[in-house]
Amino acid sequence: MFRYLPRHQFGSLLGKMFPAYFMLISACSAVSVAAFAYLHPWKTASTIERYQLGSLLLALGCNLSNLLVITPMMVEACTLVG
């Protein structure tokens, strides 16, 4: 994509695609956490299942930080390019 679009159009495209992409990834991670927590309640979960839930929560936290912190900085940088 970056080879075929002029620089300002590529920056504009990324400014629109990245927030939507990371919002979708965060929503899917939240659904995964909710489904896993529903199917494996904390009180009856084994140690492995608790680690799995912790990993899912960590992934959700990373996705949300990417959406709320890194994406706005990237969008700003992409608009400066254009």
MODELLER restraints for C-alpha pairs under 7 A, 6 or more apart:
rsr = mdl.restraints
at = mdl.atoms
rsr.add(forms.Gaussian(group=physical.xy_distance, feature=features.Distance(at['CA:2:A'], at['CA:10:A']), mean=6.28, stdev=0.5))
rsr.add(forms.Gaussian(group=physical.xy_distance, feature=features.Distance(at['CA:7:A'], at['CA:81:A']), mean=6.96, stdev=0.5))
rsr.add(forms.Gaussian(group=physical.xy_distance, feature=features.Distance(at['CA:7:A'], at['CA:82:A']), mean=6.07, stdev=0.5))
rsr.add(forms.Gaussian(group=physical.xy_distance, feature=features.Distance(at['CA:8:A'], at['CA:81:A']), mean=6.35, stdev=0.5))
rsr.add(forms.Gaussian(group=physical.xy_distance, feature=features.Distance(at['CA:8:A'], at['CA:82:A']), mean=3.54, stdev=0.5))
rsr.add(forms.Gaussian(group=physical.xy_distance, feature=features.Distance(at['CA:9:A'], at['CA:82:A']), mean=6.97, stdev=0.5))
rsr.add(forms.Gaussian(group=physical.xy_distance, feature=features.Distance(at['CA:11:A'], at['CA:78:A']), mean=4.49, stdev=0.5))
rsr.add(forms.Gaussian(group=physical.xy_distance, feature=features.Distance(at['CA:11:A'], at['CA:79:A']), mean=5.71, stdev=0.5))
rsr.add(forms.Gaussian(group=physical.xy_distance, feature=features.Distance(at['CA:11:A'], at['CA:81:A']), mean=6.33, stdev=0.5))
rsr.add(forms.Gaussian(group=physical.xy_distance, feature=features.Distance(at['CA:11:A'], at['CA:82:A']), mean=5.73, stdev=0.5))
rsr.add(forms.Gaussian(group=physical.xy_distance, feature=features.Distance(at['CA:12:A'], at['CA:78:A']), mean=6.89, stdev=0.5))
rsr.add(forms.Gaussian(group=physical.xy_distance, feature=features.Distance(at['CA:12:A'], at['CA:79:A']), mean=6.39, stdev=0.5))
rsr.add(forms.Gaussian(group=physical.xy_distance, feature=features.Distance(at['CA:14:A'], at['CA:78:A']), mean=6.98, stdev=0.5))
rsr.add(forms.Gaussian(group=physical.xy_distance, feature=features.Distance(at['CA:15:A'], at['CA:75:A']), mean=4.76, stdev=0.5))
rsr.add(forms.Gaussian(group=physical.xy_distance, feature=features.Distance(at['CA:15:A'], at['CA:78:A']), mean=6.39, stdev=0.5))
rsr.add(forms.Gaussian(group=physical.xy_distance, feature=features.Distance(at['CA:18:A'], at['CA:71:A']), mean=6.76, stdev=0.5))
rsr.add(forms.Gaussian(group=physical.xy_distance, feature=features.Distance(at['CA:19:A'], at['CA:67:A']), mean=6.67, stdev=0.5))
rsr.add(forms.Gaussian(group=physical.xy_distance, feature=features.Distance(at['CA:19:A'], at['CA:71:A']), mean=6.41, stdev=0.5))
rsr.add(forms.Gaussian(group=physical.xy_distance, feature=features.Distance(at['CA:22:A'], at['CA:63:A']), mean=7.00, stdev=0.5))
rsr.add(forms.Gaussian(group=physical.xy_distance, feature=features.Distance(at['CA:22:A'], at['CA:67:A']), mean=5.55, stdev=0.5))
rsr.add(forms.Gaussian(group=physical.xy_distance, feature=features.Distance(at['CA:23:A'], at['CA:67:A']), mean=6.51, stdev=0.5))
rsr.add(forms.Gaussian(group=physical.xy_distance, feature=features.Distance(at['CA:26:A'], at['CA:60:A']), mean=6.30, stdev=0.5))
rsr.add(forms.Gaussian(group=physical.xy_distance, feature=features.Distance(at['CA:26:A'], at['CA:63:A']), mean=5.47, stdev=0.5))
rsr.add(forms.Gaussian(group=physical.xy_distance, feature=features.Distance(at['CA:26:A'], at['CA:64:A']), mean=6.09, stdev=0.5))
rsr.add(forms.Gaussian(group=physical.xy_distance, feature=features.Distance(at['CA:29:A'], at['CA:60:A']), mean=5.46, stdev=0.5))
rsr.add(forms.Gaussian(group=physical.xy_distance, feature=features.Distance(at['CA:30:A'], at['CA:60:A']), mean=6.41, stdev=0.5))
rsr.add(forms.Gaussian(group=physical.xy_distance, feature=features.Distance(at['CA:33:A'], at['CA:53:A']), mean=6.86, stdev=0.5))
rsr.add(forms.Gaussian(group=physical.xy_distance, feature=features.Distance(at['CA:33:A'], at['CA:56:A']), mean=5.92, stdev=0.5))
rsr.add(forms.Gaussian(group=physical.xy_distance, feature=features.Distance(at['CA:33:A'], at['CA:57:A']), mean=6.55, stdev=0.5))
rsr.add(forms.Gaussian(group=physical.xy_distance, feature=features.Distance(at['CA:36:A'], at['CA:53:A']), mean=6.95, stdev=0.5))
